[in-house]
Amino acid sequence: MDLFAPKHLLIILVVVLLVFGTKKLRTLGSDLGSAVRGFKKAMNDGEGEEQAKQVTGPADAEFPEVAPKAPAAAPATESKSAPHA
């Protein structure tokens, strides 16, 4: 017994059509298609940026990072409490 026989797939398709309706499935299909196109475009854009970085080198190569200077120590303040005797 084959689980995914054409007869079983046809029954599943009919049930899905009855549950969701053709309009909702069409909308779902177009949304899924646009999501896949957007993902492919983002992947291609990412590859283009990666290749550009390899050709030109990292963006911060021209300006090496300088460690920030430590803040100057705060001057000692005298307390205005009563003198200790």
Gaussian input, Z-matrix of N, CA and C with variables (Angstrom, degrees):
# hf/3-21g

backbone

0 1
 N
 C     1     B1
 C     2     B2     1     A1
 N     3     B3     2     A2     1     D1
 C     4     B4     3     A3     2     D2
 C     5     B5     4     A4     3     D3
 N     6     B6     5     A5     4     D4
 C     7     B7     6     A6     5     D5
 C     8     B8     7     A7     6     D6
 N     9     B9     8     A8     7     D7
 C    10    B10     9     A9     8     D8
 C    11    B11    10    A10     9     D9
 N    12    B12    11    A11    10    D10
 C    13    B13    12    A12    11    D11
 C    14    B14    13    A13    12    D12
 N    15    B15    14    A14    13    D13
 C    16    B16    15    A15    14    D14
 C    17    B17    16    A16    15    D15
 N    18    B18    17    A17    16    D16
 C    19    B19    18    A18    17    D17
 C    20    B20    19    A19    18    D18
 N    21    B21    20    A20    19    D19
 C    22    B22    21    A21    20    D20
 C    23    B23    22    A22    21    D21
 N    24    B24    23    A23    22    D22
 C    25    B25    24    A24    23    D23
 C    26    B26    25    A25    24    D24
 N    27    B27    26    A26    25    D25
 C    28    B28    27    A27    26    D26
 C    29    B29    28    A28    27    D27
 N    30    B30    29    A29    28    D28
 C    31    B31    30    A30    29    D29
 C    32    B32    31    A31    30    D30
 N    33    B33    32    A32    31    D31
 C    34    B34    33    A33    32    D32
 C    35    B35    34    A34    33    D33
 N    36    B36    35    A35    34    D34
 C    37    B37    36    A36    35    D35
 C    38    B38    37    A37    36    D36
 N    39    B39    38    A38    37    D37
 C    40    B40    39    A39    38    D38
 C    41    B41    40    A40    39    D39
 N    42    B42    41    A41    40    D40
 C    43    B43    42    A42    41    D41
 C    44    B44    43    A43    42    D42
 N    45    B45    44    A44    43    D43
 C    46    B46    45    A45    44    D44
 C    47    B47    46    A46    45    D45
 N    48    B48    47    A47    46    D46
 C    49    B49    48    A48    47    D47
 C    50    B50    49    A49    48    D48
 N    51    B51    50    A50    49    D49
 C    52    B52    51    A51    50    D50
 C    53    B53    52    A52    51    D51
 N    54    B54    53    A53    52    D52
 C    55    B55    54    A54    53    D53
 C    56    B56    55    A55    54    D54
 N    57    B57    56    A56    55    D55
 C    58    B58    57    A57    56    D56
 C    59    B59    58    A58    57    D57
 N    60    B60    59    A59    58    D58
 C    61    B61    60    A60    59    D59
 C    62    B62    61    A61    60    D60
 N    63    B63    62    A62    61    D61
 C    64    B64    63    A63    62    D62
 C    65    B65    64    A64    63    D63
 N    66    B66    65    A65    64    D64
 C    67    B67    66    A66    65    D65
 C    68    B68    67    A67    66    D66
 N    69    B69    68    A68    67    D67
 C    70    B70    69    A69    68    D68
 C    71    B71    70    A70    69    D69
 N    72    B72    71    A71    70    D70
 C    73    B73    72    A72    71    D71
 C    74    B74    73    A73    72    D72
 N    75    B75    74    A74    73    D73
 C    76    B76    75    A75    74    D74
 C    77    B77    76    A76    75    D75
 N    78    B78    77    A77    76    D76
 C    79    B79    78    A78    77    D77
 C    80    B80    79    A79    78    D78
 N    81    B81    80    A80    79    D79
 C    82    B82    81    A81    80    D80
 C    83    B83    82    A82    81    D81
 N    84    B84    83    A83    82    D82
 C    85    B85    84    A84    83    D83
 C    86    B86    85    A85    84    D84
 N    87    B87    86    A86    85    D85
 C    88    B88    87    A87    86    D86
 C    89    B89    88    A88    87    D87
 N    90    B90    89    A89    88    D88
 C    91    B91    90    A90    89    D89
 C    92    B92    91    A91    90    D90
 N    93    B93    92    A92    91    D91
 C    94    B94    93    A93    92    D92
 C    95    B95    94    A94    93    D93
 N    96    B96    95    A95    94    D94
 C    97    B97    96    A96    95    D95
 C    98    B98    97    A97    96    D96
 N    99    B99    98    A98    97    D97
 C   100   B100    99    A99    98    D98
 C   101   B101   100   A100    99    D99
 N   102   B102   101   A101   100   D100
 C   103   B103   102   A102   101   D101
 C   104   B104   103   A103   102   D102
 N   105   B105   104   A104   103   D103
 C   106   B106   105   A105   104   D104
 C   107   B107   106   A106   105   D105
 N   108   B108   107   A107   106   D106
 C   109   B109   108   A108   107   D107
 C   110   B110   109   A109   108   D108
 N   111   B111   110   A110   109   D109
 C   112   B112   111   A111   110   D110
 C   113   B113   112   A112   111   D111
 N   114   B114   113   A113   112   D112
 C   115   B115   114   A114   113   D113
 C   116   B116   115   A115   114   D114
 N   117   B117   116   A116   115   D115
 C   118   B118   117   A117   116   D116
 C   119   B119   118   A118   117   D117
 N   120   B120   119   A119   118   D118
 C   121   B121   120   A120   119   D119
 C   122   B122   121   A121   120   D120
 N   123   B123   122   A122   121   D121
 C   124   B124   123   A123   122   D122
 C   125   B125   124   A124   123   D123
 N   126   B126   125   A125   124   D124
 C   127   B127   126   A126   125   D125
 C   128   B128   127   A127   126   D126
 N   129   B129   128   A128   127   D127
 C   130   B130   129   A129   128   D128
 C   131   B131   130   A130   129   D129
 N   132   B132   131   A131   130   D130
 C   133   B133   132   A132   131   D131
 C   134   B134   133   A133   132   D132
 N   135   B135   134   A134   133   D133
 C   136   B136   135   A135   134   D134
 C   137   B137   136   A136   135   D135
 N   138   B138   137   A137   136   D136
 C   139   B139   138   A138   137   D137
 C   140   B140   139   A139   138   D138
 N   141   B141   140   A140   139   D139
 C   142   B142   141   A141   140   D140
 C   143   B143   142   A142   141   D141
 N   144   B144   143   A143   142   D142
 C   145   B145   144   A144   143   D143
 C   146   B146   145   A145   144   D144
 N   147   B147   146   A146   145   D145
 C   148   B148   147   A147   146   D146
 C   149   B149   148   A148   147   D147
 N   150   B150   149   A149   148   D148
 C   151   B151   150   A150   149   D149
 C   152   B152   151   A151   150   D150
 N   153   B153   152   A152   151   D151
 C   154   B154   153   A153   152   D152
 C   155   B155   154   A154   153   D153
 N   156   B156   155   A155   154   D154
 C   157   B157   156   A156   155   D155
 C   158   B158   157   A157   156   D156
 N   159   B159   158   A158   157   D157
 C   160   B160   159   A159   158   D158
 C   161   B161   160   A160   159   D159
 N   162   B162   161   A161   160   D160
 C   163   B163   162   A162   161   D161
 C   164   B164   163   A163   162   D162
 N   165   B165   164   A164   163   D163
 C   166   B166   165   A165   164   D164
 C   167   B167   166   A166   165   D165
 N   168   B168   167   A167   166   D166
 C   169   B169   168   A168   167   D167
 C   170   B170   169   A169   168   D168
 N   171   B171   170   A170   169   D169
 C   172   B172   171   A171   170   D170
 C   173   B173   172   A172   171   D171
 N   174   B174   173   A173   172   D172
 C   175   B175   174   A174   173   D173
 C   176   B176   175   A175   174   D174
 N   177   B177   176   A176   175   D175
 C   178   B178   177   A177   176   D176
 C   179   B179   178   A178   177   D177
 N   180   B180   179   A179   178   D178
 C   181   B181   180   A180   179   D179
 C   182   B182   181   A181   180   D180
 N   183   B183   182   A182   181   D181
 C   184   B184   183   A183   182   D182
 C   185   B185   184   A184   183   D183
 N   186   B186   185   A185   184   D184
 C   187   B187   186   A186   185   D185
 C   188   B188   187   A187   186   D186
 N   189   B189   188   A188   187   D187
 C   190   B190   189   A189   188   D188
 C   191   B191   190   A190   189   D189
 N   192   B192   191   A191   190   D190
 C   193   B193   192   A192   191   D191
 C   194   B194   193   A193   192   D192
 N   195   B195   194   A194   193   D193
 C   196   B196   195   A195   194   D194
 C   197   B197   196   A196   195   D195
 N   198   B198   197   A197   196   D196
 C   199   B199   198   A198   197   D197
 C   200   B200   199   A199   198   D198
 N   201   B201   200   A200   199   D199
 C   202   B202   201   A201   200   D200
 C   203   B203   202   A202   201   D201
 N   204   B204   203   A203   202   D202
 C   205   B205   204   A204   203   D203
 C   206   B206   205   A205   204   D204
 N   207   B207   206   A206   205   D205
 C   208   B208   207   A207   206   D206
 C   209   B209   208   A208   207   D207
 N   210   B210   209   A209   208   D208
 C   211   B211   210   A210   209   D209
 C   212   B212   211   A211   210   D210
 N   213   B213   212   A212   211   D211
 C   214   B214   213   A213   212   D212
 C   215   B215   214   A214   213   D213
 N   216   B216   215   A215   214   D214
 C   217   B217   216   A216   215   D215
 C   218   B218   217   A217   216   D216
 N   219   B219   218   A218   217   D217
 C   220   B220   219   A219   218   D218
 C   221   B221   220   A220   219   D219
 N   222   B222   221   A221   220   D220
 C   223   B223   222   A222   221   D221
 C   224   B224   223   A223   222   D222
 N   225   B225   224   A224   223   D223
 C   226   B226   225   A225   224   D224
 C   227   B227   226   A226   225   D225
 N   228   B228   227   A227   226   D226
 C   229   B229   228   A228   227   D227
 C   230   B230   229   A229   228   D228
 N   231   B231   230   A230   229   D229
 C   232   B232   231   A231   230   D230
 C   233   B233   232   A232   231   D231
 N   234   B234   233   A233   232   D232
 C   235   B235   234   A234   233   D233
 C   236   B236   235   A235   234   D234
 N   237   B237   236   A236   235   D235
 C   238   B238   237   A237   236   D236
 C   239   B239   238   A238   237   D237
 N   240   B240   239   A239   238   D238
 C   241   B241   240   A240   239   D239
 C   242   B242   241   A241   240   D240
 N   243   B243   242   A242   241   D241
 C   244   B244   243   A243   242   D242
 C   245   B245   244   A244   243   D243
 N   246   B246   245   A245   244   D244
 C   247   B247   246   A246   245   D245
 C   248   B248   247   A247   246   D246
 N   249   B249   248   A248   247   D247
 C   250   B250   249   A249   248   D248
 C   251   B251   250   A250   249   D249
 N   252   B252   251   A251   250   D250
 C   253   B253   252   A252   251   D251
 C   254   B254   253   A253   252   D252

   B1=1.4559
   B2=1.5223
   B3=1.2892
   B4=1.4550
   B5=1.5273
   B6=1.3147
   B7=1.4634
   B8=1.5265
   B9=1.3301
   B10=1.4573
   B11=1.5202
   B12=1.2872
   B13=1.4601
   B14=1.5283
   B15=1.3175
   B16=1.4697
   B17=1.5322
   B18=1.3068
   B19=1.4606
   B20=1.5344
   B21=1.3306
   B22=1.4695
   B23=1.5265
   B24=1.3346
   B25=1.4619
   B26=1.5225
   B27=1.3258
   B28=1.4627
   B29=1.5338
   B30=1.3056
   B31=1.4664
   B32=1.5258
   B33=1.3329
   B34=1.4713
   B35=1.5240
   B36=1.3285
   B37=1.4619
   B38=1.5252
   B39=1.3207
   B40=1.4653
   B41=1.5268
   B42=1.3152
   B43=1.4690
   B44=1.5259
   B45=1.3128
   B46=1.4676
   B47=1.5225
   B48=1.3389
   B49=1.4652
   B50=1.5266
   B51=1.3081
   B52=1.4647
   B53=1.5213
   B54=1.3135
   B55=1.4665
   B56=1.5325
   B57=1.3274
   B58=1.4616
   B59=1.5191
   B60=1.2986
   B61=1.4564
   B62=1.5175
   B63=1.3304
   B64=1.4678
   B65=1.5199
   B66=1.3433
   B67=1.4654
   B68=1.5270
   B69=1.3251
   B70=1.4669
   B71=1.5324
   B72=1.3381
   B73=1.4628
   B74=1.5261
   B75=1.3343
   B76=1.4637
   B77=1.5302
   B78=1.3331
   B79=1.4660
   B80=1.5287
   B81=1.3122
   B82=1.4645
   B83=1.5260
   B84=1.3279
   B85=1.4677
   B86=1.5157
   B87=1.3398
   B88=1.4639
   B89=1.5272
   B90=1.3305
   B91=1.4648
   B92=1.5288
   B93=1.3190
   B94=1.4614
   B95=1.5326
   B96=1.3258
   B97=1.4660
   B98=1.5182
   B99=1.3448
   B100=1.4633
   B101=1.5293
   B102=1.3244
   B103=1.4646
   B104=1.5231
   B105=1.3315
   B106=1.4660
   B107=1.5294
   B108=1.3393
   B109=1.4745
   B110=1.5247
   B111=1.3358
   B112=1.4654
   B113=1.5157
   B114=1.3269
   B115=1.4658
   B116=1.5205
   B117=1.3399
   B118=1.4625
   B119=1.5176
   B120=1.3395
   B121=1.4621
   B122=1.5315
   B123=1.3376
   B124=1.4613
   B125=1.5247
   B126=1.3264
   B127=1.4596
   B128=1.5260
   B129=1.3291
   B130=1.4655
   B131=1.5197
   B132=1.3414
   B133=1.4583
   B134=1.5190
   B135=1.2987
   B136=1.4660
   B137=1.5160
   B138=1.3314
   B139=1.4599
   B140=1.5234
   B141=1.3364
   B142=1.4592
   B143=1.5114
   B144=1.3200
   B145=1.4598
   B146=1.5162
   B147=1.3303
   B148=1.4598
   B149=1.5226
   B150=1.3242
   B151=1.4616
   B152=1.5173
   B153=1.3299
   B154=1.4608
   B155=1.5206
   B156=1.3214
   B157=1.4597
   B158=1.5180
   B159=1.3281
   B160=1.4520
   B161=1.5192
   B162=1.3248
   B163=1.4541
   B164=1.5126
   B165=1.3315
   B166=1.4563
   B167=1.5132
   B168=1.3071
   B169=1.4549
   B170=1.5053
   B171=1.3151
   B172=1.4585
   B173=1.5184
   B174=1.3140
   B175=1.4626
   B176=1.5257
   B177=1.3192
   B178=1.4654
   B179=1.5300
   B180=1.3283
   B181=1.4600
   B182=1.5283
   B183=1.3461
   B184=1.4634
   B185=1.5231
   B186=1.3107
   B187=1.4474
   B188=1.5164
   B189=1.3177
   B190=1.4657
   B191=1.5204
   B192=1.3050
   B193=1.4560
   B194=1.5250
   B195=1.3081
   B196=1.4576
   B197=1.5169
   B198=1.3224
   B199=1.4595
   B200=1.5237
   B201=1.3086
   B202=1.4640
   B203=1.5235
   B204=1.3064
   B205=1.4633
   B206=1.5147
   B207=1.3304
   B208=1.4579
   B209=1.5245
   B210=1.3078
   B211=1.4647
   B212=1.5281
   B213=1.3143
   B214=1.4590
   B215=1.5256
   B216=1.3140
   B217=1.4662
   B218=1.5200
   B219=1.2978
   B220=1.4638
   B221=1.5300
   B222=1.3202
   B223=1.4642
   B224=1.5262
   B225=1.3078
   B226=1.4740
   B227=1.5116
   B228=1.2963
   B229=1.4722
   B230=1.5105
   B231=1.2767
   B232=1.4536
   B233=1.5340
   B234=1.2997
   B235=1.4550
   B236=1.5125
   B237=1.2838
   B238=1.4566
   B239=1.5326
   B240=1.3037
   B241=1.4637
   B242=1.5292
   B243=1.2787
   B244=1.4696
   B245=1.5431
   B246=1.3448
   B247=1.4593
   B248=1.5117
   B249=1.2860
   B250=1.4696
   B251=1.4916
   B252=1.3185
   B253=1.4521
   B254=1.4951
   A1=109.41
   A2=113.86
   A3=120.25
   A4=108.93
   A5=116.45
   A6=120.33
   A7=111.63
   A8=117.40
   A9=121.49
   A10=111.47
   A11=116.96
   A12=121.76
   A13=108.31
   A14=118.95
   A15=120.99
   A16=112.71
   A17=117.36
   A18=121.17
   A19=110.41
   A20=116.52
   A21=120.50
   A22=111.16
   A23=117.20
   A24=120.48
   A25=111.12
   A26=117.36
   A27=121.34
   A28=110.83
   A29=116.92
   A30=120.45
   A31=110.46
   A32=117.29
   A33=121.32
   A34=110.15
   A35=117.84
   A36=122.04
   A37=110.89
   A38=117.96
   A39=121.61
   A40=110.58
   A41=117.43
   A42=120.46
   A43=110.57
   A44=117.15
   A45=120.66
   A46=109.98
   A47=117.84
   A48=120.75
   A49=111.36
   A50=116.88
   A51=119.89
   A52=111.86
   A53=116.75
   A54=120.35
   A55=111.11
   A56=117.62
   A57=120.79
   A58=113.61
   A59=119.00
   A60=121.02
   A61=110.50
   A62=115.59
   A63=119.88
   A64=112.14
   A65=118.06
   A66=120.06
   A67=111.20
   A68=116.46
   A69=120.38
   A70=110.62
   A71=117.30
   A72=120.27
   A73=111.54
   A74=117.42
   A75=120.50
   A76=110.07
   A77=115.60
   A78=120.19
   A79=111.04
   A80=115.51
   A81=120.55
   A82=110.74
   A83=116.71
   A84=120.53
   A85=112.52
   A86=117.01
   A87=119.04
   A88=111.12
   A89=117.18
   A90=120.09
   A91=111.18
   A92=115.35
   A93=119.95
   A94=110.61
   A95=116.60
   A96=120.53
   A97=112.35
   A98=117.23
   A99=119.56
   A100=111.02
   A101=117.28
   A102=120.28
   A103=110.72
   A104=116.83
   A105=120.40
   A106=109.92
   A107=117.38
   A108=120.24
   A109=110.77
   A110=117.03
   A111=120.35
   A112=111.79
   A113=116.98
   A114=120.93
   A115=110.61
   A116=117.11
   A117=119.96
   A118=111.19
   A119=116.52
   A120=119.80
   A121=111.03
   A122=115.90
   A123=119.79
   A124=111.16
   A125=116.67
   A126=119.79
   A127=110.84
   A128=117.11
   A129=120.32
   A130=111.31
   A131=117.64
   A132=120.43
   A133=110.75
   A134=117.34
   A135=121.52
   A136=111.48
   A137=116.84
   A138=119.95
   A139=110.50
   A140=117.08
   A141=120.83
   A142=111.65
   A143=117.05
   A144=120.67
   A145=110.79
   A146=117.02
   A147=120.85
   A148=110.33
   A149=117.48
   A150=120.59
   A151=110.29
   A152=118.05
   A153=120.71
   A154=110.32
   A155=117.93
   A156=120.75
   A157=111.03
   A158=117.02
   A159=120.14
   A160=110.73
   A161=117.94
   A162=121.75
   A163=110.49
   A164=117.63
   A165=120.64
   A166=113.42
   A167=118.80
   A168=121.72
   A169=109.80
   A170=116.91
   A171=119.93
   A172=111.58
   A173=116.55
   A174=121.37
   A175=111.87
   A176=118.12
   A177=119.83
   A178=112.57
   A179=118.92
   A180=121.32
   A181=111.36
   A182=117.19
   A183=119.86
   A184=111.74
   A185=115.91
   A186=120.37
   A187=109.22
   A188=117.45
   A189=118.88
   A190=110.28
   A191=114.57
   A192=119.77
   A193=109.57
   A194=115.97
   A195=122.43
   A196=107.39
   A197=115.59
   A198=120.00
   A199=109.29
   A200=118.35
   A201=120.21
   A202=110.60
   A203=114.82
   A204=119.75
   A205=109.51
   A206=114.80
   A207=119.66
   A208=108.40
   A209=118.64
   A210=120.13
   A211=110.26
   A212=114.79
   A213=120.30
   A214=109.23
   A215=115.53
   A216=120.06
   A217=109.25
   A218=115.97
   A219=120.54
   A220=108.95
   A221=117.47
   A222=119.70
   A223=109.84
   A224=113.26
   A225=119.10
   A226=107.74
   A227=116.82
   A228=120.34
   A229=108.79
   A230=113.99
   A231=119.27
   A232=108.12
   A233=115.66
   A234=117.69
   A235=109.74
   A236=115.67
   A237=120.31
   A238=111.03
   A239=115.89
   A240=118.13
   A241=109.62
   A242=114.61
   A243=120.22
   A244=108.87
   A245=115.96
   A246=119.43
   A247=110.72
   A248=114.93
   A249=120.85
   A250=109.46
   A251=117.85
   A252=120.49
   A253=111.89
   D1=119.45
   D2=179.02
   D3=-89.00
   D4=128.28
   D5=-177.42
   D6=-68.93
   D7=-38.31
   D8=-177.18
   D9=-108.29
   D10=50.36
   D11=175.68
   D12=-70.73
   D13=153.33
   D14=-179.88
   D15=-54.84
   D16=-33.83
   D17=178.92
   D18=-64.40
   D19=-42.55
   D20=179.57
   D21=-68.30
   D22=-40.93
   D23=179.14
   D24=-63.69
   D25=-37.10
   D26=178.23
   D27=-65.26
   D28=-41.53
   D29=178.16
   D30=-64.64
   D31=-41.48
   D32=178.28
   D33=-63.06
   D34=-41.70
   D35=179.40
   D36=-62.62
   D37=-43.02
   D38=179.09
   D39=-63.81
   D40=-41.99
   D41=179.21
   D42=-64.62
   D43=-42.65
   D44=179.23
   D45=-63.20
   D46=-42.25
   D47=178.02
   D48=-62.23
   D49=-39.08
   D50=179.55
   D51=-68.94
   D52=-37.39
   D53=-177.49
   D54=-74.17
   D55=-48.47
   D56=-173.11
   D57=-95.19
   D58=-30.97
   D59=-176.25
   D60=87.21
   D61=156.54
   D62=-175.23
   D63=-71.22
   D64=-36.24
   D65=-177.97
   D66=-64.37
   D67=-44.44
   D68=-179.45
   D69=-66.39
   D70=-39.09
   D71=178.04
   D72=-66.77
   D73=-36.96
   D74=177.76
   D75=-64.75
   D76=-43.68
   D77=178.05
   D78=-63.16
   D79=-42.72
   D80=178.57
   D81=-62.22
   D82=-41.54
   D83=178.93
   D84=-64.25
   D85=-42.70
   D86=179.67
   D87=-68.97
   D88=-36.97
   D89=176.98
   D90=-64.64
   D91=-41.36
   D92=178.70
   D93=-64.98
   D94=-41.27
   D95=178.50
   D96=-63.10
   D97=-42.40
   D98=179.37
   D99=-68.60
   D100=-33.01
   D101=177.31
   D102=-66.62
   D103=-40.86
   D104=179.19
   D105=-66.56
   D106=-41.60
   D107=177.87
   D108=-62.41
   D109=-42.73
   D110=178.39
   D111=-63.33
   D112=-39.73
   D113=178.57
   D114=-64.30
   D115=-44.58
   D116=179.32
   D117=-63.55
   D118=-40.21
   D119=178.97
   D120=-63.37
   D121=-42.32
   D122=179.07
   D123=-64.62
   D124=-38.45
   D125=178.00
   D126=-65.00
   D127=-41.85
   D128=178.86
   D129=-67.42
   D130=-39.08
   D131=177.12
   D132=-64.49
   D133=-39.62
   D134=179.06
   D135=-64.76
   D136=-38.87
   D137=177.95
   D138=-66.79
   D139=-38.04
   D140=178.81
   D141=-64.29
   D142=-42.01
   D143=178.38
   D144=-66.76
   D145=-38.69
   D146=-179.78
   D147=-65.11
   D148=-41.04
   D149=178.75
   D150=-66.93
   D151=-37.58
   D152=179.02
   D153=-64.93
   D154=-38.04
   D155=178.80
   D156=-66.47
   D157=-36.27
   D158=179.27
   D159=-67.11
   D160=-35.35
   D161=-179.21
   D162=-74.03
   D163=-46.00
   D164=-175.63
   D165=-93.23
   D166=-14.15
   D167=-177.61
   D168=89.90
   D169=175.61
   D170=-179.46
   D171=-64.36
   D172=152.87
   D173=-176.32
   D174=-66.53
   D175=-30.47
   D176=-176.33
   D177=-93.35
   D178=13.56
   D179=-179.45
   D180=-69.18
   D181=-33.07
   D182=-179.33
   D183=-70.49
   D184=-36.59
   D185=-175.92
   D186=-119.85
   D187=96.03
   D188=-179.12
   D189=-62.94
   D190=147.48
   D191=-177.66
   D192=-72.77
   D193=131.93
   D194=179.07
   D195=-104.45
   D196=132.08
   D197=179.51
   D198=-67.54
   D199=136.39
   D200=179.25
   D201=-65.87
   D202=145.47
   D203=178.95
   D204=-73.25
   D205=146.69
   D206=178.44
   D207=-72.03
   D208=141.83
   D209=179.22
   D210=-66.28
   D211=146.65
   D212=179.51
   D213=-65.00
   D214=147.22
   D215=-179.55
   D216=-65.65
   D217=138.23
   D218=179.43
   D219=-70.53
   D220=139.78
   D221=179.24
   D222=-66.27
   D223=145.82
   D224=-179.47
   D225=-67.90
   D226=135.06
   D227=178.71
   D228=-108.40
   D229=145.75
   D230=179.35
   D231=-84.81
   D232=140.43
   D233=177.59
   D234=-83.06
   D235=148.02
   D236=-177.96
   D237=-99.03
   D238=25.38
   D239=178.27
   D240=-83.47
   D241=171.54
   D242=-177.63
   D243=-65.81
   D244=144.48
   D245=-179.47
   D246=-65.27
   D247=146.39
   D248=178.24
   D249=-84.19
   D250=131.53
   D251=-178.44
   D252=-115.46

